[in-house]
Structure formats: structure tokens, C-alpha cells
Amino acid sequence: MPHHSFTFSPSSTSTFSSPQTLFQIMSHHDNRHKLHGRLTNLLQEPPFGGDVKLTVVSRDGFKVSMEVHKSVLGEKSRFFAEKLRGESRMLHSVEISDCDDVEVYVEAVVLMYCEDLKMRFRFMGENVSKVLSLLKVSEAIMFDIGVASCLEYLEAIPWTEDEQEEIIAQLGHLQLHDSASQVLLRVSSDPSTTARADDVFATLISGVLQAKDDKARREMKALVSRLLKEDVPNNSYRIDVSKDTLYHVCHRCISSLVLCLSEATSTEERPDRGGLMSEINREADNIQWIVDILVCKKMGDEFVKIWADQKELARLHSNVPTIYRHEISRITAQLCIGIGRGHIFVSKEIRFSLLSTWLEPLYEDFGWMRRASRTVDKKLVEDGLSQTILTLPLLQQQAVLMNWFDRFLNKGDDCPNIQKAFEIWWRRAFIRNYSPEHNNTQLQITICDYLS
């Protein structure tokens, strides 16, 4: 059996800083036994037996000693070249203490004996954490070829998102500058050559709106929405999509919707009437998607006025069969939910204008909305509508709710049930009527002049 010039020494401390359970003691010994095995395998690889005794000591006192060649250490490591400078015939002893991971230090020394590090890394199949540890040690002992090989390996392999964060953090701490920048190209770029998030978003949304495959369109809508809503710590890198881009898309979709409804209500017969009706639903769905993004990004206030002003669209809406138009009323429901939750802030005049234009169409379509779409939350719509109505001046509340009362009696479940809003209005109007008292007292101001 060949002789190897290396030794292991157990921890110099046999006591623990705190009481240990039997399981912990057994686990500690088991881990140490496995470490011995891995180190033995590592140290059998290179032709050790040189003129330098190198000892690596862990923080708990575990030691590994190796007899290595001064020529190899000096050639591969600027750190060792400096420490071992002097008479070539002199025997040296070097100890590296307080190591985080003895195994990694030993492996870094083993790599100095390797002729083809690139091939070595390929066959090692090391995980990212291990390579980062090797990189840290190689940088500490100025093993430049080792640093370059670690970086080359990291640049070539795929990363998970957790590994990506680990790599970014480690490379930032090591301050490797230009060498590390090549590794990080997949997560960073020069701002002068990078498309703005707004431009990329405009391209994405245009693609989604024009998609021909409905299933793919739904999936990409969900993907883009999820990415835009994704929480970022401290909002430091939140995607900045401009309001102008979103509202440009809104106006384009509304114009397309008006055109579709105009064609649908014309007296001229069309052979592709079914396709036209599908286009109406599609455009309404597009607007719902954009409105959801606007509300999420707290940019939805202006859209309420835009939607409230769509008198012609509301007129055309009434002439299209409910089965084809009910998706349009979901836009109104969205806005009421946003107002009711306090996510949209508009004046009482705009709130009343919204209901004046679109409340009747919402009433007419509510039954179809509830039955035709599994994504419509009936209670959510009713609560949003109730809250929106209750933000109006009392006389306007009365006009809206008295109209609802008659309609609900005739339509039942096909009309939103906003009884709670009706009760609150009733109590405000007749039970807890608030009449502000006019204060006739006048504020008196007296100015006194004083001699200086």
C-alpha cells in the first residue's frame, strides 16, 4: 500500500461550549468520519511529498497536514510565492488557521497540481455553493488560475434563482471587478444598450393583444400581469411602465370596441357575424386586463373619467344581444370594485357620471355576467357597487337606490343585490340624519399697537 505524506489531527478540544445530546454527538462524529473519507480521496490524487509542510486548521482545531512542493505553490499562488520566498533548499512549514472549510482549502491545493482545470471541473460536477467556496479560497491565496477556472465554470452552467442570488452576493464581496462582470452578464447589462422596461412592455402587450391562439394569449396575459405585480424588496427595482403607454393601449382598445359595436348594430348583414361578436368579447377582455394593471399600479383614476365619457359606446351597447356584450359591463364592475376598495380616487362628479353612463347596462348584463363567467365574484361586484353608490351625495344615493329598488323587485337574482347599501342610505337619510348647524358667530380679530 503506497505511503501518502499527509496526516489528520482531531480537534484539540474535547468539550463543547454547551451541553450536547447523544444524537448531536453521534452526528458530529459521523460527519467527521465522512470528512476523513473525502479528504483521504482528495489527497491520494496529486504526487505529494515535497519540501513544504502545509497545515490547514479549522476553527474547531481539526488539522490536515500535507507535504507539498514549494515550486508548485510558488508558481500557482502569489500568496505562497511571497510567503516562501528565500533559499530554495530550505524546508518550510506553513499553517493556515481558522479556516471555514478545511476540505475546500485542501481541494484548492489539489487543484494546483491539476494540468487541465477546465476538464477537472467538468468531471467534478460541483454544485454552485462548492465552486463559490473554491473561488473564495482561490482568491484569498491568490491562486489566479483557480479563480479564472471557477469563474469560467460558473459562467457556463445554468443557475437556479437561489443560486443566482448567492453568486451575485459572493462576487460582490470578492471584488473581482472585470473578471466577475463576464459571469454576471446574464443578470446585468449596460444601461446604454438595454431596452427600457417600458419599450419591452409595449412590445409584450401588443403581442398579447394581437395573439391568434386564445389559450396562449390567456397564459401570456397571466404571465405579464404576474411579472408586473411581482413584489420587489424595498421597490428598488420595480418595473417602471409609463402611464402613457398603458393609456395609449386603452384608447386603442376602446376605439376598436366602438368600431366592433358599430358594425354589430348596423343593418347590413355580415356573413362573419359570429366572428365579430367574438371580437367584441376579445376587445372587452383586453380592456379589463389593462384596467387591472392600471389599478394595481395606482394609475386607474383617469380611466374612470374616460369610461364615464363613453356615451356613444353605451348607446351601441344597448343594441347588442346580452350574450355578446356582457364582458363590457365587467369593466364597469372592475372600476366600482376599485373605487369601493379605495384603490381608485376620483371626484364625486366623475363617480356619478360613471354610474349615470354605465349602471343601467350593468344591471341589464348582470345575470349573464353571473352565469356565463366562473371568474365573476357576485359578492365582490355587489360590494364594490354598494360602496361606490354610498360615496355619492345623499340625494344622488337616493336616486340611484330607489331606481335599484324597483328594478330588483322585477329582476330578482338577475339584478345585483345591494340591500346593505340601501339600508345604510335609509339610516343616513331618515334615522341618523346629519344636519350641520350653521355657526353664526363671527371671528373677531383685534390688532393692538405697542410703543417700542
Secondary structure, 3 states (H helix, E strand, C coil): CCCCCEEEECCCCCCCCCCCCHHHHHHHHHHHHHHHHHHHHHHCCCCCCCCEEEEEEECCCCEEEEEECHHHHHHHCHHHHHHCCCCCCCCEEEEEEEECCHHHHHHHHHHHCCCCHHHHHHHHCCCHHHHHHHHHHHHHCCCHHHHHHHHHHHHHCCCCHHHHHHHHHHHHHHCCCHHHHHHHHHCCCCHHHCCCHHHHHHHHHHHHHCCCCHHHHHHHHHHHHHHHHCCCHHHCCCCCCCHHHHHHHHHHHHHHHHHHHHHHHCCCCCCCHHHHHHHHHHHHHHHHHHHHHHHHCCCCHHHHHHHHCCHHHHHHHCCCCHHHHHHHHHHHHHHHHHHHCCCCCCCHHHHHHHHHHHHHHHHHHHHHHHHHCCCCCHHHHHHHHHHHHHCCCHHHHHHHHHHHHHHHHHHHHHCCCCHHHHHHHHHHHHHCCCCCCCCCCCCCCCCCCCCC
